[in-house]
Amino acid sequence: QVQLVESGGGLVQPGGSLRLSCAASGNIFSINYMAWYRQAPGKQREVVATITTGGSTSYADPVKGRFTISRDNAKNTVYLQMNNVKPEDTAVYYCNAWDGGRRHNYWGQGAQVTVSS
């Protein structure tokens, strides 16, 4: 019913920037909030940033001041602007959407972000 398609992952040097995109399609009526998660090798998946339908945002401490989550409602797309990236940011990044009406989580396919010199 809802598809999340991610793009923008890749290799970037420490201190560089990268922007991830997540385009939502299908029945997106009841999406209450969207988020970016990441999972590094050997670690649990963790939330990176969230944005609600009202536009409120939140960030995990390690990315505060460096990452920005935003949305383009006309394009049904959420972004994660990653600035001043660190090697610790290396992970697979997943777009997430919570459908409150259907009480269901939707996930993007994952985008590999590698921060390395």
Backbone torsions as a table, in degrees:
resi	resn	phi	psi	omega
1	GLN	NA	-32.0	177.1
2	VAL	-130.8	132.7	174.9
3	GLN	-117.8	138.1	176.2
4	LEU	-120.4	119.4	-178.2
5	VAL	-116.7	119.9	-177.1
6	GLU	-97.5	152.9	174.2
7	SER	-154.1	162.7	174.0
8	GLY	106.3	-3.3	178.7
9	GLY	-71.1	169.0	178.6
10	GLY	157.7	-165.8	-179.6
11	LEU	-97.2	133.2	-180.0
12	VAL	-143.2	147.6	179.0
13	GLN	-79.1	152.4	174.3
14	PRO	-53.4	137.6	-177.5
15	GLY	87.6	-10.4	-179.4
16	GLY	-83.1	-173.3	-177.0
17	SER	-130.2	154.4	179.7
18	LEU	-153.6	145.9	176.2
19	ARG	-124.8	123.1	175.1
20	LEU	-95.5	144.2	177.5
21	SER	-123.2	147.8	177.0
22	CYS	-138.1	110.0	-179.2
23	ALA	-98.0	124.8	179.7
24	ALA	-99.5	137.9	177.9
25	SER	-142.0	167.2	-177.2
26	GLY	95.2	-148.1	-179.1
27	ASN	-86.0	89.8	-174.9
28	ILE	-100.3	11.6	-176.9
29	PHE	-49.6	-48.8	-167.5
30	SER	-98.6	14.8	178.3
31	ILE	-67.5	120.8	-177.5
32	ASN	-91.8	-38.9	177.3
33	TYR	-155.2	161.4	175.9
34	MET	-128.2	157.3	-175.0
35	ALA	-152.0	160.6	169.1
36	TRP	-112.2	128.7	172.7
37	TYR	-113.8	164.0	172.9
38	ARG	-145.0	154.0	178.0
39	GLN	-138.4	115.1	177.1
40	ALA	-91.5	157.8	179.0
41	PRO	-55.1	129.7	178.4
42	GLY	78.5	3.6	-178.7
43	LYS	-121.5	161.1	176.2
44	GLN	-76.9	156.0	175.1
45	ARG	-66.8	134.9	-177.5
46	GLU	-132.6	150.1	178.3
47	VAL	-76.3	140.1	179.8
48	VAL	-105.1	-48.4	-177.7
49	ALA	-157.8	151.5	178.2
50	THR	-133.5	155.1	173.8
51	ILE	-143.8	129.8	-178.3
52	THR	-90.8	172.2	176.8
53	THR	-63.3	-26.5	177.3
54	GLY	-82.2	-5.0	177.3
55	GLY	94.6	2.1	177.7
56	SER	-72.4	139.8	-178.0
57	THR	-121.9	155.9	173.5
58	SER	-145.8	154.8	-175.9
59	TYR	-138.2	145.5	170.9
60	ALA	-69.6	146.8	-176.8
61	ASP	-52.3	-42.7	-176.6
62	PRO	-63.0	-18.6	-176.1
63	VAL	-111.8	-2.0	-179.5
64	LYS	-59.6	133.9	-178.8
65	GLY	84.5	-9.6	-178.7
66	ARG	-117.3	-37.5	-178.2
67	PHE	-106.8	150.0	176.6
68	THR	-136.2	126.3	174.4
69	ILE	-97.9	138.7	-179.4
70	SER	-149.7	172.7	-179.5
71	ARG	-143.0	153.1	172.8
72	ASP	-121.3	101.0	-174.8
73	ASN	-63.3	-35.3	-179.8
74	ALA	-63.3	-31.5	-179.0
75	LYS	-101.0	0.3	-177.2
76	ASN	51.3	45.8	-174.1
77	THR	-129.0	138.1	174.1
78	VAL	-114.2	144.9	-176.5
79	TYR	-122.7	155.3	168.8
80	LEU	-128.2	106.1	176.1
81	GLN	-86.4	119.8	-176.2
82	MET	-111.6	111.6	179.2
83	ASN	-113.7	155.2	179.1
84	ASN	48.3	52.0	-175.5
85	VAL	-68.2	152.4	-179.4
86	LYS	-121.0	157.8	176.3
87	PRO	-55.1	-31.2	178.7
88	GLU	-66.0	-14.3	177.8
89	ASP	-80.4	-8.1	179.5
90	THR	-60.3	123.3	-176.6
91	ALA	-177.0	170.9	166.5
92	VAL	-90.4	125.2	-177.6
93	TYR	-101.6	130.2	-176.8
94	TYR	-117.8	130.5	170.7
95	CYS	-80.6	139.8	-177.5
96	ASN	-133.9	142.1	175.6
97	ALA	-135.5	134.7	177.2
98	TRP	-104.1	122.1	178.3
99	ASP	-99.1	99.0	-178.0
100	GLY	-67.4	-32.8	-179.9
101	GLY	-66.4	-37.3	-179.7
102	ARG	-103.2	-2.0	-179.4
103	ARG	51.2	57.3	-176.0
104	HIS	-144.4	141.2	175.2
105	ASN	-94.9	136.8	173.7
106	TYR	-117.2	145.5	-176.6
107	TRP	-129.3	142.9	169.7
108	GLY	-74.8	174.3	-174.9
109	GLN	-78.4	-12.2	-178.0
110	GLY	96.7	139.6	177.9
111	ALA	-129.5	123.8	179.6
112	GLN	-76.9	126.2	173.2
113	VAL	-119.0	120.8	179.7
114	THR	-119.6	121.6	179.2
115	VAL	-107.9	111.9	-174.8
116	SER	-156.5	148.8	174.5
117	SER	-81.2	NA	NA
